[in-house]
Amino acid sequence: MLNTQETTTILVIILVAFGLLAWGYNRAKGYGKLGKLAWLQSVSLMTPWLVFFGLFALGIYLNIVGILFLLVASIISYIYLGKKLRSEGQDVMLQNEAAQRIQEEEAKKDENKTPSLTTEFNDSSDNKNISDLIPIPDEDLQLIKGIFSIDTFFATETISYQEGAIFRGNLRGETEESYQKLSEKLKDSFGEKYRLFLVEGSEGKPVVIILPSSDDPQPTTLVQKNLALVLLVGTVFTTLEAASILLGFDLFNNWGRYIETLPIGLALWGIFIFHEVGHRVAAKRYDIKMSVPFFLPTWRIGSFGAITRFESLIPTRNALFDVALAGPACGGILSFILLIIGLVLSHDGSLFQVPTQFFQGSILVGSLAKVVLGEQLQNAIVDVHPLTVVGWLGLVVTALNLMPAGQLDGGRIIQAIYGRKTARRATIITLVILGIVTIFSPANPIPLYWAVVILFLQRDLERPSLNELTEPDDTRAGWGLLALFLMLATLIPLSPALAGRLGIGG
């Protein structure tokens, strides 16, 4: 039977889910068929989460096959709806474009018939005051205006912005093709002097932003490199110390036993290095430069991974997604393999003896352990191979970096798929959840630690991509959904009651 707390949790989940769906539908129906298709896409993304956690709260356990079926069905439906949405949207776009062109042609005819004082005023105003209003030199500004055309971007207004300018107007044709033409024309005229950003303006319409290349991300300074080196050395020591604690002694009081800590320490470092290599291989594909990693040492598990920043502009949201996901994918897959190998190699007399509660700390780890170890999880103490612990720690580090906040890998993934507004809201929600968990679990310092890291170091979003309008395809959205799902499954623990019903802990 479910207790009162579990029943309340189920009711809250159901009410919140249906409330969000009803709110989304109410907003979507005003946009007609396109809005409803977009709403159905969000439903397809939410369904596996609701089914999995709803059944789990009721004590109904889905095995790996059931979970994969939910994810695959969700991804297929998301991709199908995405294709329908783009097909319908293309028709609407062509209709709107035709209407706009007719209006512009009529407006041009009227202007030709009656030379307007407004036009003369605007021209003279531009010539006299543009150098005072726009930081870009007047000669450069006139050349920049020449890159716009009726078949790419029809500029109607120029506004000063930081050290450059914003150009409002109407986007023509396919976004990617128009961006390529504009950026090539700008480069032909100025080389590497200016950068062109195609982003969504405050009114929801595309705008072009031109900024000088001096505003590009700056390379890591010598002081920052020295800090990274100090953190690297510190992380080496904390990793070996964490390994010694797992082995039942304190390295700082037993330096002569450091050789015993090397296998576990090297395994952990293999996961960290794999994570960073994944980022850099993906970044190299897009010619993106990344800073040296700033590792985050911790006595508890050795390290929480590393902070890296982009040292060059990001060309597209696809590139941001690929670079962000590549690190957790590489580190997570290696951790998963080590965990499985460790569970398979575990037997009576294995090096580590862990309490059964160890496997209640994660839905994912507990589920895998139940499949591999079976009845052994009925015992109070379970003998496990060291790789089991190493793999579990690697999954935790990967999952923490996948939290949807700021410049964490998860925050970058959310920004790439859903845009900056959603990423900003996700960051706030993540901080609130970490705060709540900290209050109700004061014995666990990890939520507070990450709340501080995000708040002071990682809360800002990444810069907009050069082409911010072209969204990642549905396949990438599906992979992002899977990554976030596994993040939650790794970090959310089993309650003692549910663990008991699953046969974990008697």
C-alpha angles and dihedrals in degrees: 000000000000118000123228094263093052092047090051091049091052092049092049092050092049094046094046092046094049091042091055092046092049092047091049093049092049090055095041099051091066088066094055122220094348092054093049092050090051089049091051088052090057089048090053089053094048098044100079091047092051094044095046099046094035092055090041092054088051090054095252108136120210115205124221092271091055092048093049090048090054092049095046092047090049093049093047092050091046092052093046092050090046091056091049090048093051091046093052092041092053090057092049091047092052091049092050092046092052091050092049093050091051090051092049093048090051090048091051091051090052091049092050091051095048117029102216131225086214091062092049091047092050092048094049091043091053092049095048103038107023094091089052094049104036120055090212113093113259094242091053091045093056091050091048091053087054093065091067120088142166092263098050116023124346105209117209104165138027121208131181113248126177105301094340141031144271119225116202121198144099125312115226129205126344114352097228094046093047092049092050092051093048095047092047092051091049091049092047090054101040109012108213096341097103138029125216120215122189106200143150113271128221090268092055093254125118116265133182119229121196117197131170116257088240085077091063119118110282124235120255113280125230091253091053091048090052090050089051089051092051091049090048092053090045091051091052090056095044090049092053090044091052089050091051091051090052088052092051104256140082113250094203089061094040108040091159090070096057091114089066090060096051099084094053092039092051091048091053091046089050088060093047092048092046089053093052094043089054091056093048097046090053091044092052089055089062095036090246119154119219131197125244111278118264103210121212109222121205133175091219102065103355099255142004091216125260142296115232129176134201115256094191137040119278112239099206143357087251089061092048091051095047094049093045095049097041094071098051090040093056095040093041095049091049091048091048092051092048090049093051092046090048093051092047092049093047115112141148106300096028116153097256126057111194130177116252088244085073089076092049090067094082135031091213097046092042092050093049092046090051091052094048104031099033114171093013088080089068089073122089091232125035125198110224137177115252091245088066090064093041092051092047092050090049091052091050092051090047092048093049090054089050093061107125098246136118115303096348113118090257092050091051090050092052091047091050095049104033105021136245098297093057091043091053092051092046090054092054092046091049092052091049092050092048089051092051092047090049091054095049096039105041091158091064110072096183098087091050091046092053093043088057093045092051095042097050105025113019110025096102117089123238118267114271115271118252087250102034096163101066106085125211115264124259093260090062090046088054092051090048090052090051092049093051091045092053090046091058093042089054098046102038111086129217116253113237091246094052092042088054092051089051091050097251109135100004 
